[in-house]
Amino acid sequence: MVTEGFYRRPLPPPSISFASPQGRQIFQEAIALGGMEGYFPLAEQFHTQSEPAFCGLGTLVMVLNALSIDPGRIWKGVWRWYGEEFLECCQPLSAVKNQGITFDEFVCLARCNGAKVEAYRYDQSNLQEFREAVKQATFLPQGLHLVVCYSRQVVGQTGDGHFSPVGGYHPERDLVLLLDVARFKYPPHWVPLNVLWNALQPIDTATGKCRGYMLISNKNISSQNFFYVGVDIHQWVMIAPYFKVIAPTLLAQEQPDSLFLLLDTILINLPPELTSVLCITGDNLSNEFFEIWCCLLEEIKSHPLWTVTQNVLLTRNFSETSVIGKWHLQEKNLTYLLTMFLLSCPEEIYQPLNERLRSQIYQLREVDRLPPLMRQEVVSLKEQILALQNLFQTLSN
């Protein structure tokens, strides 16, 4: 009986199957030459993408878990772990299931989930720089991984755009090990580095741009973050004008002359969409993280913006039908959340203020002056917001 569909594909040259006798020999030689240091953290997390178009998500899940980045959310049971279902802050999963993700969306997702990303398209790099990046990711003991976004057609395979983590490098043979997450199609395989480099050049028809590679690492901060942006790019389209146009225009018109009036103007005019975007994971914490959470709240409470925000909320006594009133009913730690928002939102909001007040708010927002736990949270929030803003700008262009 013949069943419809496919059971894997033959791996065409010039690729060499990882498990073949030749592939094993290359692996042994690469270990001896020091080019497999990045392999073992990735091999511990080797993952098969759960949908045909999830190569980007499957690759990123593998890398985030290999970097020991804590998602701060429960995966299953009591375990916090990255699964593909968590990776939808830049595109809804339903859209990714149909069309995959682009180079820019992958970068956005990685940054939104706590990774540091250095991204290079084909036209922003060259063969030697790419080779050095491969060496950097494969010769270091741990903590840095390289992901390639390439055209399968150039390496002789079926399909086109694809993401893969680089698992190793044989410097004498100039071969790169691709830990292909589409294991139902092709096994992990070695490919000549110059062929892989050429595979970054073809234009992605979805973006009109060539593909590229990314160096991804942990940001070297505590893995637990309590404040995060829970949003996809389609929600962000509705919120982005608030930062670029609405809030700056309101502040230019009102010209508040004190922190109280500044925060009053901002809070009165918050967009309702923001209430579902800024999120806290401060509930159901282990004893270890609950202690950190309590220390973080104390740090936020000691910041001058927390006091001003609290005064505005108490003075205004927002009705339950207002944006702030409804939000207050949903979020018991709203003063803390709003303080973090004021510290993390794009700086352009405050540009229309008079010089004295603008200088004051900028000084209060200086990351280096914040206590350590707050600094970590603000840096993370800023990076998530910036990643979404950059992606929104890219899509707008």
C-alpha positions in Angstrom: 0.0 0.0 0.0 1.4 3.4 -1.1 0.8 6.2 1.4 0.7 9.8 0.2 3.4 12.2 1.3 7.2 11.8 1.8 9.4 10.0 4.2 12.6 12.2 4.2 14.6 13.2 1.1 17.9 11.9 -0.1 20.7 14.3 0.9 22.3 15.6 -2.3 25.9 16.6 -2.7 27.9 18.6 -1.8 26.3 18.0 1.7 27.6 15.0 3.7 25.3 13.3 6.2 26.5 13.7 9.8 25.9 10.0 10.7 27.6 8.6 7.5 31.1 7.1 7.8 32.6 10.1 6.2 30.5 12.5 8.3 31.7 10.7 11.5 35.3 11.0 10.4 34.9 14.7 9.8 33.3 15.0 13.2 36.2 13.3 14.9 38.7 15.4 13.1 36.8 18.6 13.9 36.8 17.7 17.6 40.5 17.3 17.5 40.9 20.6 15.8 38.7 22.4 18.3 35.8 23.3 16.0 33.1 21.4 17.9 33.0 23.4 21.2 29.6 24.9 20.3 28.2 21.6 19.3 27.5 20.0 22.7 25.1 22.7 24.2 23.1 22.6 20.9 23.2 18.8 20.7 21.7 18.6 24.2 18.7 20.6 22.9 18.5 19.2 19.4 14.9 19.7 18.3 12.7 18.8 15.4 10.4 21.7 14.2 6.8 20.9 15.0 5.4 22.4 11.7 6.8 22.4 8.2 7.1 26.2 8.3 8.6 26.4 11.8 12.3 26.1 10.9 12.9 29.6 12.3 11.0 28.9 15.5 12.5 25.4 15.9 16.0 26.8 15.4 15.4 29.6 17.9 14.0 27.2 20.5 17.1 25.1 20.2 19.4 28.1 20.6 17.5 29.8 23.5 17.5 26.5 25.5 21.2 25.9 24.6 22.0 29.4 26.0 20.1 28.5 29.2 17.8 31.5 28.9 14.8 31.3 31.2 11.5 32.2 29.5 10.0 33.2 32.8 6.8 31.4 31.8 5.5 27.9 32.5 5.9 25.5 29.6 4.2 22.3 31.0 3.7 21.1 34.6 5.9 23.2 36.8 8.7 23.6 34.2 9.8 26.8 32.5 11.2 25.9 29.2 11.2 27.2 25.6 8.7 25.7 23.2 7.7 27.1 19.8 4.4 28.2 21.2 6.1 30.9 23.2 7.6 32.6 20.1 4.9 34.8 18.9 5.7 38.3 20.0 6.7 39.4 16.4 4.2 37.3 14.4 1.1 35.2 15.5 1.8 31.5 15.3 -1.1 31.1 12.8 0.7 33.3 10.4 4.1 31.6 10.9 2.4 28.2 10.3 1.4 29.4 6.9 4.4 31.4 5.8 7.3 31.0 8.2 9.2 34.0 9.4 11.7 36.4 7.8 15.2 37.3 8.8 14.1 40.5 10.6 11.3 38.7 12.4 13.8 36.1 13.6 16.0 38.8 15.0 13.0 40.4 16.7 11.9 37.2 18.3 15.4 36.4 19.6 15.8 39.9 21.2 12.3 39.8 22.6 13.2 36.6 24.4 16.3 37.7 26.1 19.1 37.1 23.6 21.7 39.4 22.3 21.8 39.3 18.5 24.4 40.5 16.0 22.8 40.2 12.6 24.5 40.5 9.2 22.9 40.2 5.8 24.9 38.9 2.9 25.4 42.4 1.6 26.6 43.6 5.0 29.5 41.1 5.3 31.9 39.0 3.2 33.2 35.5 3.0 36.1 36.0 5.4 34.0 37.8 8.0 31.5 34.9 7.8 34.2 32.4 8.2 35.5 34.3 11.3 31.9 34.3 12.7 31.7 30.6 12.2 35.0 30.1 14.0 33.9 32.3 16.8 30.7 30.4 17.4 32.2 26.9 17.1 35.6 27.3 18.9 34.2 29.0 22.1 33.3 26.5 24.9 29.8 27.8 25.2 27.6 30.9 25.3 27.6 31.9 21.6 25.8 30.3 18.7 25.5 31.1 15.0 22.3 30.8 13.0 22.1 31.0 9.2 19.2 32.0 7.1 19.8 30.6 3.6 18.4 29.3 0.4 18.3 25.5 0.3 18.3 25.6 -3.5 21.9 26.9 -3.6 23.1 23.8 -1.6 21.2 21.5 -4.0 18.2 20.8 -1.7 14.5 21.1 -2.3 12.6 24.1 -0.9 14.0 27.5 -0.5 14.3 29.8 2.6 15.5 28.0 5.7 17.0 28.6 9.2 19.6 26.3 10.8 21.9 26.5 13.8 25.6 25.9 13.0 26.8 23.1 15.2 30.5 22.8 14.2 33.3 23.6 11.8 36.2 21.7 10.3 38.8 24.4 9.6 41.1 22.3 7.4 38.3 21.0 5.2 36.4 24.3 5.5 33.1 22.4 6.3 30.2 23.6 8.4 27.9 21.4 10.3 24.2 22.3 10.0 22.0 20.9 12.7 18.9 21.0 10.5 15.7 21.2 12.6 13.7 19.7 9.7 14.9 16.3 10.5 11.9 14.7 8.9 13.4 16.0 5.6 17.2 16.1 5.9 19.5 14.8 8.6 22.2 17.0 10.2 24.9 17.5 7.5 28.3 19.0 6.7 28.3 21.6 3.9 31.3 23.5 2.3 31.5 27.0 4.0 31.8 28.8 0.7 28.6 27.1 -0.6 26.8 28.0 2.5 28.0 31.6 2.1 26.7 31.7 -1.4 23.3 30.4 -0.1 22.9 33.6 1.9 22.9 35.8 -1.2 19.5 35.0 -3.0 16.8 37.5 -2.4 13.9 36.6 -0.1 10.8 37.4 -2.2 8.9 38.2 1.0 11.2 41.1 1.9 13.1 41.9 -1.2 16.3 41.5 0.7 19.1 38.9 0.8 19.4 36.5 3.7 22.2 36.3 6.2 23.6 35.1 9.6 23.3 35.9 13.3 25.5 35.5 16.3 23.3 34.9 19.3 24.3 35.0 22.9 22.9 35.4 26.4 22.9 39.0 27.6 24.9 38.0 30.7 22.2 39.0 33.1 20.2 37.0 35.6 17.9 34.7 33.6 14.8 35.7 35.4 12.8 38.7 34.1 9.5 39.6 35.7 8.4 42.4 33.3 8.0 41.7 29.6 6.2 42.8 26.5 3.5 40.3 25.6 2.5 41.4 22.1 2.8 40.4 18.4 3.7 42.8 15.6 0.0 43.2 14.6 -0.9 44.5 18.0 2.2 46.7 17.9 1.0 48.3 14.7 -1.8 49.8 16.8 0.5 50.9 19.7 3.5 52.2 17.8 1.9 55.6 16.8 1.4 56.3 20.5 5.2 56.5 21.0 6.0 58.3 17.8 3.1 60.7 17.3 0.3 60.7 19.9 2.2 61.1 23.1 4.8 63.6 21.8 2.0 65.7 20.3 0.0 65.7 23.5 3.1 66.7 25.5 4.0 69.5 23.0 0.4 70.9 23.4 0.2 70.6 27.2 3.8 71.6 28.0 3.7 70.2 31.6 6.2 71.9 33.9 6.5 69.2 36.6 6.9 65.5 36.9 3.4 65.2 38.3 1.8 67.0 35.4 4.0 65.1 32.9 2.9 61.7 34.3 -0.7 62.9 34.7 -0.8 63.8 31.0 0.7 60.5 30.0 -1.5 58.3 32.2 -4.7 60.0 31.2 -4.0 59.4 27.6 -2.7 55.9 27.6 -4.0 53.7 24.7 -6.3 50.9 25.9 -4.1 48.4 23.9 -1.2 49.0 26.2 -3.0 47.2 29.1 -2.7 43.9 27.3 0.9 44.5 26.2 2.9 45.2 29.4 2.9 42.0 31.5 4.2 40.8 34.9 5.2 37.3 35.9 5.1 37.9 39.7 2.7 35.2 40.7 3.3 31.5 41.6 7.0 32.0 42.0 9.4 29.6 43.7 10.9 30.7 47.1 14.1 31.7 45.3 12.4 33.9 42.7 9.9 35.3 45.2 12.7 36.7 47.2 14.2 38.3 44.1 10.7 39.6 43.2 10.3 41.3 46.6 13.7 42.9 46.3 12.8 44.2 42.9 9.6 45.7 44.1 11.6 47.5 46.9 14.0 48.9 44.3 11.2 50.2 42.2 9.4 51.7 45.1 12.5 53.6 46.1 12.7 55.3 42.6 11.3 58.9 42.4 9.0 58.0 39.5 7.2 55.4 41.6 6.3 58.0 44.2 5.1 60.5 41.5 3.1 57.8 39.7 1.5 56.7 43.0 0.5 60.4 43.7 -1.0 60.8 40.3 -3.1 57.6 40.7 -4.3 58.6 44.2 -5.0 62.2 43.3 -6.8 61.4 40.1 -8.8 58.5 41.5 -9.5 57.1 38.0 -13.0 55.8 37.4 -13.4 52.1 36.7 -14.4 52.8 33.1 -11.1 54.6 32.3 -8.1 52.9 30.8 -6.2 53.2 34.1 -9.2 52.3 36.2 -9.8 49.1 34.2 -6.1 48.3 34.3 -6.0 48.8 38.1 -8.7 46.2 38.5 -6.6 43.7 36.5 -3.2 44.5 37.9 -2.5 44.8 41.6 1.0 46.0 41.0 0.0 48.7 38.5 2.1 51.5 40.1 5.2 49.3 39.7 4.3 48.4 36.1 3.7 52.0 35.1 7.0 53.1 36.7 8.8 50.5 34.6 6.9 51.6 31.5 8.0 55.2 32.1 11.6 54.1 32.4 11.6 51.8 29.4 9.4 53.5 26.8 11.1 55.1 23.8 12.9 58.3 24.7 11.2 60.2 21.8 8.1 60.6 23.9 9.8 63.1 26.2 11.5 65.2 23.4 8.8 67.9 23.3 9.3 68.8 27.0 11.0 72.0 28.1 14.7 71.7 28.6 14.6 71.6 32.4 11.9 68.8 32.7 13.4 66.8 29.8 16.8 66.8 31.5 15.1 65.7 34.8 13.3 62.8 33.2 16.3 61.7 31.2 18.4 61.7 34.4 15.8 59.6 36.2 15.8 57.1 33.2 19.6 56.7 33.1 20.1 52.9 33.2 23.5 53.1 35.0 22.0 54.9 37.9 19.3 52.2 38.5 19.8 49.5 41.2 20.8 46.2 39.7 17.5 44.3 39.5 15.7 47.3 38.1 18.5 47.9 35.6 18.2 44.3 34.4 14.4 44.7 33.9 14.6 48.1 32.2 17.3 46.9 29.8 15.3 43.9 28.9 12.1 45.9 28.4 13.9 48.5 26.3 15.4 45.8 24.1 12.0 44.1 23.6 10.3 47.5 22.7 13.2 48.5 20.4 13.0 45.1 18.6 9.3 45.6 17.9 9.8 49.2 16.9 12.6 48.2 14.5 10.5 45.4 13.0 7.5 47.8 12.7 9.7 50.3 10.9 11.1 47.7 8.6 7.6 46.5 7.6 6.4 50.0 7.2 9.2 50.7 4.7 
